[in-house]
């Protein structure tokens, strides 16, 4: 069809840790998905693979982006850019570890390198059965030996000792190579990974342990974006988490202006935090503040405090809460945490109906595909006016369902949200008491409830967990028009 059905798989040290939804029939997919991964301190790399989902047969790999631990940690603010996709070479796609014991005797004639190949774990599957038939190969100074093949496993146990005779004299830069391969009855064997040891290190004493399997040295060239590019935002945060009592002084400092409202507002920790928080970090700060204050049972007073401060600074009611201030971001996060079950209860039936019906809806003549009219009418293609009329009726129907569901859900709206909006309305009335500003009290609430809660959930249901998958382009266009 000239398009793909792309999705991404996220790997950490070759272990799959996340998978995005599939975006159907698109060469320019948008996922907008965010993952928080708890990583071991010694992790080596993060890789994102882009694949094309196929209903029949195996999914096709389009390409990948790899970032080493060093690359990510070198950017304190994180990596956020377009990165060209690189081709996926099976010899580079290795995973797992091998358990070895290596020893070179100090003296003897001839000197013999003793390699005890104990076992391996979590090897890459190379056979259609989802397993491999692994064997190990050791090479040093022109000599090569192999273990037995263990059939149908990714966790082979060989427990074999292979001995290699070393040449006389200085060993210089000689290296022991241990490779793991998947044996194939037909065709060539598949590479599973390797590990190397300089002999001068082995001569200093026995070496035993689990070792990460590595790929062959990469010879891949930059394909200059021929496979496409992936927009990624990756940030590594290393936190030391202490017992709860260590955080009590900080919590007291943050909650002080709410628990003791008599002090001058400008000198409080919240006021200072609001002043120094930059645009790019405001979302993070708001998320953490809401979590802290929810834990203290003070989320509503927090939102009230921040919105009151913003109201005090606002002179034009038309600009009220339009910026991505700490108050706006905190209210947005507060609604997501407190109101997500409510959002699902209200919107899910209508959103599911739109996804299931897959109706063609378009109001813009420049974007219309009149051939779709044949699906609407058995009498042939429809005119622009007819498509517009049909689309308008469908949109009215969908929008009616959504508005009726919202208006009829007053009693089910979470109490915390209702109290927060009641306080917001009172604050706005106090700040703009004139009759000409009577509607501002409602705009301030609808700006949050609709523009930052209901409308974004209608636009991208996947990001609010209303659907498991992103919408197809046609359904996505319907959702966009409804959100507008």
C-alpha positions as CSV (number, residue, x, y, z in Angstrom):
1,X,0.0,0.0,0.0
2,X,3.1,2.3,0.1
3,X,2.9,2.7,3.9
4,X,3.8,0.8,7.1
5,X,2.2,-0.1,10.4
6,X,5.1,1.0,12.7
7,X,5.6,0.3,16.4
8,X,8.6,0.6,18.6
9,X,10.3,-1.8,21.0
10,X,12.5,-0.5,23.8
11,X,15.5,-2.6,24.9
12,X,17.8,-2.2,27.8
13,X,21.0,-4.3,27.4
14,X,19.1,-6.4,24.8
15,X,16.2,-7.1,27.1
16,X,12.7,-5.9,25.9
17,X,11.3,-3.5,28.5
18,X,8.5,-1.7,26.6
19,X,6.5,-1.7,23.4
20,X,4.5,1.2,22.0
21,X,1.2,0.9,20.3
22,X,1.0,0.4,16.5
23,X,0.3,3.4,14.3
24,X,-1.6,2.0,11.3
25,X,-0.9,2.9,7.7
26,X,1.6,5.7,8.3
27,X,5.2,6.6,7.3
28,X,5.2,9.5,9.8
29,X,3.8,7.9,13.0
30,X,3.3,9.8,16.2
31,X,3.4,7.8,19.4
32,X,3.8,10.4,22.2
33,X,4.3,7.6,24.7
34,X,6.4,8.0,27.8
35,X,8.0,5.3,30.0
36,X,9.8,5.5,33.3
37,X,12.3,2.6,33.6
38,X,14.1,1.5,36.7
39,X,17.5,0.5,35.6
40,X,20.4,-1.2,37.2
41,X,23.5,1.0,37.9
42,X,25.7,-1.0,35.5
43,X,23.4,-0.9,32.5
44,X,25.3,-0.5,29.2
45,X,22.9,0.6,26.4
46,X,19.4,1.6,25.5
47,X,18.1,0.7,22.0
48,X,14.8,1.5,20.3
49,X,13.8,-0.8,17.4
50,X,11.2,0.4,14.8
51,X,9.2,-2.5,13.3
52,X,6.4,-2.9,10.8
53,X,3.5,-5.0,12.1
54,X,2.3,-7.7,9.7
55,X,-0.9,-9.6,10.3
56,X,0.6,-12.6,8.3
57,X,4.2,-13.7,8.9
58,X,6.9,-12.1,11.0
59,X,7.0,-8.4,11.6
60,X,9.7,-6.6,9.6
61,X,12.5,-4.6,11.3
62,X,12.8,-1.1,9.8
63,X,15.8,0.0,11.8
64,X,17.0,1.0,15.3
65,X,18.6,3.8,17.4
66,X,21.1,2.9,20.0
67,X,22.4,5.0,22.8
68,X,25.1,4.0,25.2
69,X,25.1,4.7,28.9
70,X,27.9,7.2,28.4
71,X,26.0,9.0,25.6
72,X,22.9,9.4,27.8
73,X,24.7,10.4,31.0
74,X,26.8,12.9,29.2
75,X,23.7,15.1,28.6
76,X,22.4,16.2,32.1
77,X,19.3,17.6,30.5
78,X,18.8,14.5,28.4
79,X,18.9,13.6,24.7
80,X,16.1,15.2,22.7
81,X,16.5,15.1,19.0
82,X,15.9,13.4,15.7
83,X,18.2,10.3,15.4
84,X,18.7,8.5,12.1
85,X,17.7,4.8,12.1
86,X,20.5,2.4,11.5
87,X,20.1,-1.0,9.8
88,X,19.8,-4.1,12.0
89,X,22.5,-6.6,11.5
90,X,21.8,-10.0,13.1
91,X,25.5,-10.3,14.1
92,X,25.2,-7.1,16.1
93,X,22.0,-8.2,17.9
94,X,23.3,-10.3,20.7
95,X,22.2,-10.8,24.3
96,X,22.9,-12.9,27.3
97,X,25.9,-13.9,29.4
98,X,28.3,-16.8,29.6
99,X,29.7,-18.4,32.8
100,X,33.4,-19.2,32.4
101,X,36.5,-20.2,34.5
102,X,39.8,-19.5,32.8
103,X,43.3,-20.5,34.0
104,X,46.8,-20.4,32.7
105,X,49.4,-22.3,34.9
106,X,52.4,-20.3,35.9
107,X,54.8,-22.9,34.7
108,X,54.8,-26.2,32.8
109,X,55.9,-27.4,29.4
110,X,54.0,-26.9,27.3
111,X,51.8,-24.3,29.0
112,X,48.1,-25.1,28.6
113,X,45.2,-22.6,28.7
114,X,42.4,-24.3,30.6
115,X,38.9,-23.1,29.6
116,X,36.0,-24.3,31.7
117,X,32.8,-23.4,29.8
118,X,30.1,-23.8,32.5
119,X,26.8,-22.4,31.1
120,X,25.1,-19.4,29.4
121,X,21.8,-17.7,30.0
122,X,19.3,-15.5,28.2
123,X,20.8,-16.1,24.7
124,X,19.0,-14.6,21.7
125,X,16.4,-16.8,20.0
126,X,17.6,-17.6,16.5
127,X,15.2,-20.5,15.5
128,X,11.5,-20.2,14.6
129,X,10.7,-22.2,17.9
130,X,11.9,-19.2,19.9
131,X,15.0,-21.0,21.1
132,X,18.5,-21.8,19.8
133,X,20.9,-24.8,19.5
134,X,23.9,-23.2,21.2
135,X,27.5,-24.3,21.2
136,X,30.7,-22.4,22.3
137,X,33.9,-22.0,20.3
138,X,37.2,-21.0,21.9
139,X,40.2,-19.7,19.9
140,X,43.7,-18.6,20.8
141,X,47.1,-18.5,19.1
142,X,45.8,-20.3,16.0
143,X,44.1,-23.2,17.9
144,X,40.3,-23.6,18.0
145,X,38.0,-26.0,20.0
146,X,34.3,-26.4,20.3
147,X,31.8,-27.7,22.9
148,X,28.9,-30.0,22.2
149,X,25.6,-28.5,20.8
150,X,22.8,-28.2,23.3
151,X,19.5,-28.4,21.4
152,X,16.5,-26.1,21.8
153,X,17.4,-23.9,24.7
154,X,18.5,-20.3,25.5
155,X,20.0,-21.4,28.8
156,X,22.6,-24.1,27.8
157,X,24.7,-25.9,30.4
158,X,27.9,-27.4,28.8
159,X,30.2,-28.0,31.9
160,X,33.0,-28.8,29.5
161,X,36.8,-28.1,29.9
162,X,38.7,-27.3,26.7
163,X,42.5,-27.0,26.9
164,X,44.5,-25.0,24.3
165,X,48.3,-25.4,24.0
166,X,50.1,-22.0,24.1
167,X,53.2,-21.3,22.1
168,X,56.7,-20.9,23.6
169,X,58.1,-17.5,24.5
170,X,56.3,-14.2,25.1
171,X,52.6,-14.2,24.5
172,X,52.6,-10.5,23.6
173,X,49.2,-9.3,22.6
174,X,47.6,-12.7,22.2
175,X,43.9,-12.9,23.0
176,X,41.5,-15.7,24.0
177,X,38.2,-15.4,22.1
178,X,35.1,-17.3,23.3
179,X,32.2,-17.2,20.9
180,X,28.7,-18.7,21.2
181,X,26.9,-19.9,18.0
182,X,23.5,-21.3,17.1
183,X,24.0,-24.6,15.2
184,X,21.8,-25.0,12.1
185,X,21.3,-28.2,10.3
186,X,20.8,-26.4,7.0
187,X,22.7,-23.2,6.1
188,X,25.3,-21.4,8.1
189,X,25.3,-21.1,11.9
190,X,24.0,-18.0,13.6
191,X,26.2,-15.8,15.7
192,X,25.0,-15.4,19.4
193,X,27.8,-13.3,20.9
194,X,31.4,-13.3,22.0
195,X,33.8,-12.2,24.7
196,X,37.6,-11.7,24.6
197,X,40.4,-11.9,27.2
198,X,44.0,-10.7,26.8
199,X,46.3,-13.6,27.8
200,X,48.6,-11.4,29.9
201,X,45.6,-10.8,32.3
202,X,44.8,-14.5,32.5
203,X,48.4,-15.3,33.3
204,X,48.2,-13.2,36.5
205,X,45.6,-15.6,38.1
206,X,42.4,-17.6,37.5
207,X,39.4,-15.7,36.1
208,X,35.9,-16.8,36.9
209,X,32.4,-15.3,36.6
210,X,29.5,-14.3,34.3
211,X,30.5,-12.2,31.3
212,X,28.3,-10.2,29.0
213,X,28.2,-11.4,25.4
214,X,29.2,-8.7,23.0
215,X,28.7,-8.3,19.2
216,X,31.4,-8.3,16.6
217,X,33.0,-4.9,16.2
218,X,30.6,-2.7,14.3
219,X,31.4,-1.8,10.7
220,X,28.0,-0.3,10.0
221,X,28.1,3.0,8.0
222,X,25.8,5.9,8.6
223,X,22.9,5.5,6.1
224,X,22.2,9.2,6.1
225,X,18.6,8.8,7.3
226,X,17.6,6.6,4.3
227,X,15.7,4.3,6.7
228,X,14.0,7.3,8.4
229,X,14.6,9.0,11.7
230,X,13.2,8.6,15.2
231,X,12.4,11.6,17.5
232,X,13.4,10.6,21.1
233,X,13.6,12.3,24.4
234,X,15.7,10.3,26.9
235,X,16.8,11.5,30.3
236,X,18.8,9.5,32.9
237,X,18.1,10.4,36.5
238,X,20.1,8.8,39.3
239,X,18.3,9.1,42.6
240,X,19.3,8.1,46.0
241,X,16.2,7.3,47.9
242,X,16.4,7.7,51.7
243,X,14.0,6.5,54.5
244,X,10.9,8.7,54.7
245,X,11.9,10.6,57.9
246,X,14.9,12.2,56.0
247,X,12.4,14.1,53.8
248,X,10.2,15.5,56.6
249,X,12.1,18.9,56.9
250,X,11.6,19.4,53.1
251,X,7.9,18.6,53.4
252,X,7.5,20.9,56.3
253,X,9.2,23.7,54.3
254,X,6.9,23.2,51.3
255,X,3.7,22.9,53.2
256,X,4.4,25.8,55.6
257,X,2.6,28.5,53.5
258,X,-0.5,26.4,53.4
259,X,-0.5,25.2,57.0
260,X,0.6,28.7,58.3
261,X,-0.9,31.2,55.9
262,X,-0.1,34.3,58.0
263,X,3.5,34.7,56.9
264,X,4.6,36.9,53.9
265,X,3.9,34.9,50.7
266,X,7.1,36.0,48.8
267,X,9.5,34.4,51.2
268,X,8.0,30.9,51.2
269,X,9.7,27.9,49.6
270,X,6.7,27.4,47.2
271,X,7.0,31.1,46.0
272,X,10.8,30.8,45.5
273,X,10.3,27.4,43.7
274,X,7.7,29.0,41.4
275,X,10.1,31.9,40.5
276,X,13.1,29.8,39.7
277,X,11.3,26.9,37.8
278,X,12.0,27.2,34.1
279,X,9.5,26.2,31.4
280,X,11.1,22.9,30.5
281,X,11.2,21.6,34.1
282,X,7.8,23.0,35.2
283,X,6.0,19.8,34.3
284,X,8.4,17.7,36.5
285,X,8.1,20.1,39.4
286,X,4.3,20.2,39.2
287,X,4.1,16.4,39.0
288,X,6.3,16.0,42.1
289,X,4.5,18.7,44.1
290,X,1.1,17.2,43.5
291,X,2.4,13.8,44.6
292,X,3.9,15.2,47.8
293,X,0.8,17.2,48.7
294,X,-1.6,14.4,47.9
295,X,0.4,12.3,50.3
296,X,-0.1,14.9,53.0
297,X,-3.8,15.3,52.2
298,X,-3.1,18.9,51.0
299,X,-3.5,18.7,47.2
300,X,-6.5,21.0,47.0
301,X,-4.9,23.7,49.2
302,X,-1.8,23.5,47.0
303,X,-3.8,24.1,43.8
304,X,-5.7,26.9,45.6
305,X,-2.5,28.5,46.7
306,X,-0.8,28.5,43.3
307,X,-3.9,29.6,41.4
308,X,-4.5,32.5,43.9
309,X,-0.9,33.7,43.3
310,X,-1.4,33.6,39.5
311,X,-4.7,35.5,39.8
312,X,-2.9,38.2,41.8
313,X,-0.4,38.7,39.0
314,X,-3.1,38.7,36.2
315,X,-4.6,42.0,35.0
316,X,-6.3,40.8,31.8
317,X,-8.9,38.1,32.5
318,X,-8.7,36.9,28.9
319,X,-5.1,35.6,29.5
320,X,-6.0,33.9,32.8
321,X,-4.4,30.4,33.1
322,X,-3.5,30.4,29.4
323,X,0.3,30.0,30.0
324,X,2.0,26.8,31.1
325,X,2.7,28.2,34.6
326,X,3.3,26.1,37.7
327,X,-0.3,26.7,38.7
328,X,-1.7,25.5,35.3
329,X,0.7,22.5,35.2
330,X,-0.2,21.6,38.8
331,X,-3.9,21.7,38.2
332,X,-3.5,19.6,35.0
333,X,-1.5,17.0,36.9
334,X,-4.0,17.1,39.8
335,X,-6.9,16.3,37.5
336,X,-5.0,13.4,35.9
337,X,-4.2,11.8,39.2
338,X,-7.5,12.4,40.9
339,X,-9.8,12.2,37.9
340,X,-8.5,9.4,35.6
341,X,-11.1,6.8,36.7
342,X,-13.9,9.4,36.3
343,X,-12.5,10.4,32.8
344,X,-12.7,6.7,31.8
345,X,-16.3,6.3,33.0
346,X,-17.4,9.4,31.2
347,X,-15.6,9.1,27.8
348,X,-14.9,5.5,27.2
349,X,-18.3,4.5,25.7
350,X,-18.3,7.4,23.2
351,X,-14.6,6.9,22.3
352,X,-15.1,3.1,21.8
353,X,-18.1,3.8,19.5
354,X,-16.0,6.1,17.3
355,X,-13.2,3.6,17.0
356,X,-15.6,0.7,16.2
357,X,-17.7,2.5,13.6
358,X,-14.6,4.0,11.7
359,X,-16.9,6.5,9.9
360,X,-15.4,8.9,7.3
361,X,-15.7,12.5,8.7
362,X,-14.3,15.6,7.0
363,X,-15.5,19.2,6.9
364,X,-12.5,20.7,5.1
365,X,-13.0,20.6,1.3
366,X,-9.3,20.7,0.7
367,X,-8.9,17.4,2.7
368,X,-11.9,15.5,1.3
369,X,-11.5,12.2,-0.5
370,X,-14.8,11.9,-2.3
371,X,-14.2,8.3,-3.2
372,X,-15.0,7.5,0.4
373,X,-18.6,8.5,-0.5
374,X,-19.1,5.1,-2.0
375,X,-18.8,3.6,1.5
376,X,-21.6,6.0,2.7
377,X,-23.9,5.7,-0.3
378,X,-24.6,2.9,-2.7
379,X,-25.4,5.4,-5.4
380,X,-21.8,6.3,-6.2
381,X,-19.5,9.1,-5.1
382,X,-21.0,12.0,-3.1
383,X,-20.5,15.7,-3.7
384,X,-18.5,17.9,-1.3
385,X,-21.7,19.3,0.1
386,X,-23.1,15.8,0.8
387,X,-19.9,14.7,2.5
388,X,-19.9,17.8,4.6
389,X,-23.6,17.3,5.5
390,X,-23.0,13.6,6.5
391,X,-19.9,14.5,8.4
392,X,-21.7,17.3,10.3
393,X,-24.5,14.9,11.3
394,X,-21.9,12.3,12.5
395,X,-20.0,14.9,14.5
396,X,-23.1,16.3,16.1
397,X,-24.1,12.8,17.1
398,X,-20.7,12.0,18.6
399,X,-20.4,15.4,20.2
400,X,-23.9,15.1,21.6
401,X,-23.0,11.8,23.3
402,X,-19.8,13.2,24.8
403,X,-21.5,16.4,26.1
404,X,-24.5,14.5,27.5
405,X,-22.1,12.1,29.2
406,X,-20.1,15.0,30.7
407,X,-23.1,17.0,31.8
408,X,-24.8,13.9,33.3
409,X,-21.7,13.0,35.3
410,X,-21.9,15.8,37.8
411,X,-22.6,13.5,40.8
412,X,-19.7,11.1,39.8
413,X,-17.1,13.9,39.4
414,X,-14.5,13.3,42.2
415,X,-15.1,15.3,45.3
416,X,-11.5,16.7,45.3
417,X,-12.0,18.1,41.8
418,X,-15.3,19.7,42.7
419,X,-13.9,21.3,45.8
420,X,-10.9,22.6,43.8
421,X,-13.1,24.1,41.2
422,X,-15.4,25.7,43.7
423,X,-12.4,27.4,45.3
424,X,-11.1,28.5,41.9
425,X,-14.5,30.0,41.1
426,X,-14.6,31.9,44.4
427,X,-11.0,33.2,43.9
428,X,-11.8,34.4,40.3
429,X,-15.0,36.2,41.6
430,X,-12.9,38.0,44.2
431,X,-10.2,39.0,41.7
432,X,-12.7,40.2,38.9
433,X,-15.9,41.2,40.7
434,X,-17.3,43.5,38.0
435,X,-20.5,42.4,36.2
436,X,-18.6,42.6,32.8
437,X,-16.3,39.9,34.0
438,X,-19.1,37.6,35.2
439,X,-18.3,34.8,32.7
440,X,-14.6,34.7,33.7
441,X,-15.5,32.5,36.7
442,X,-16.8,29.9,34.2
443,X,-14.0,30.3,31.6
444,X,-11.4,29.7,34.3
445,X,-12.9,26.3,35.1
446,X,-13.7,25.2,31.6
447,X,-10.2,26.2,30.6
448,X,-8.9,23.4,32.8
449,X,-11.8,20.9,32.7
450,X,-12.2,20.9,28.9
451,X,-9.0,22.3,27.3
452,X,-6.7,20.4,29.7
453,X,-8.8,17.3,30.6
454,X,-11.6,16.2,28.4
455,X,-10.4,17.6,25.0
456,X,-6.9,16.1,25.1
457,X,-8.4,12.7,26.1
458,X,-10.7,12.8,23.1
459,X,-7.8,13.8,20.8
460,X,-5.4,11.1,21.9
461,X,-7.2,8.4,23.9
462,X,-4.2,6.2,24.1
463,X,-2.2,8.7,26.2
464,X,-5.0,8.6,28.8
465,X,-5.3,4.8,28.7
466,X,-8.8,5.0,27.1
467,X,-7.6,2.7,24.3
468,X,-4.8,0.2,23.9
469,X,-3.8,1.4,20.4
470,X,-3.6,4.7,18.7
471,X,-6.3,5.7,16.2
472,X,-6.0,4.9,12.5
473,X,-5.6,8.1,10.4
474,X,-9.3,8.3,9.5
475,X,-10.4,7.8,13.1
476,X,-7.7,10.2,14.3
477,X,-9.1,12.9,12.0
478,X,-12.6,12.4,13.5
479,X,-11.1,12.7,17.0
480,X,-9.2,15.9,16.1
481,X,-12.4,17.5,14.8
482,X,-14.3,16.5,17.9
483,X,-11.6,17.9,20.2
484,X,-11.6,21.2,18.3
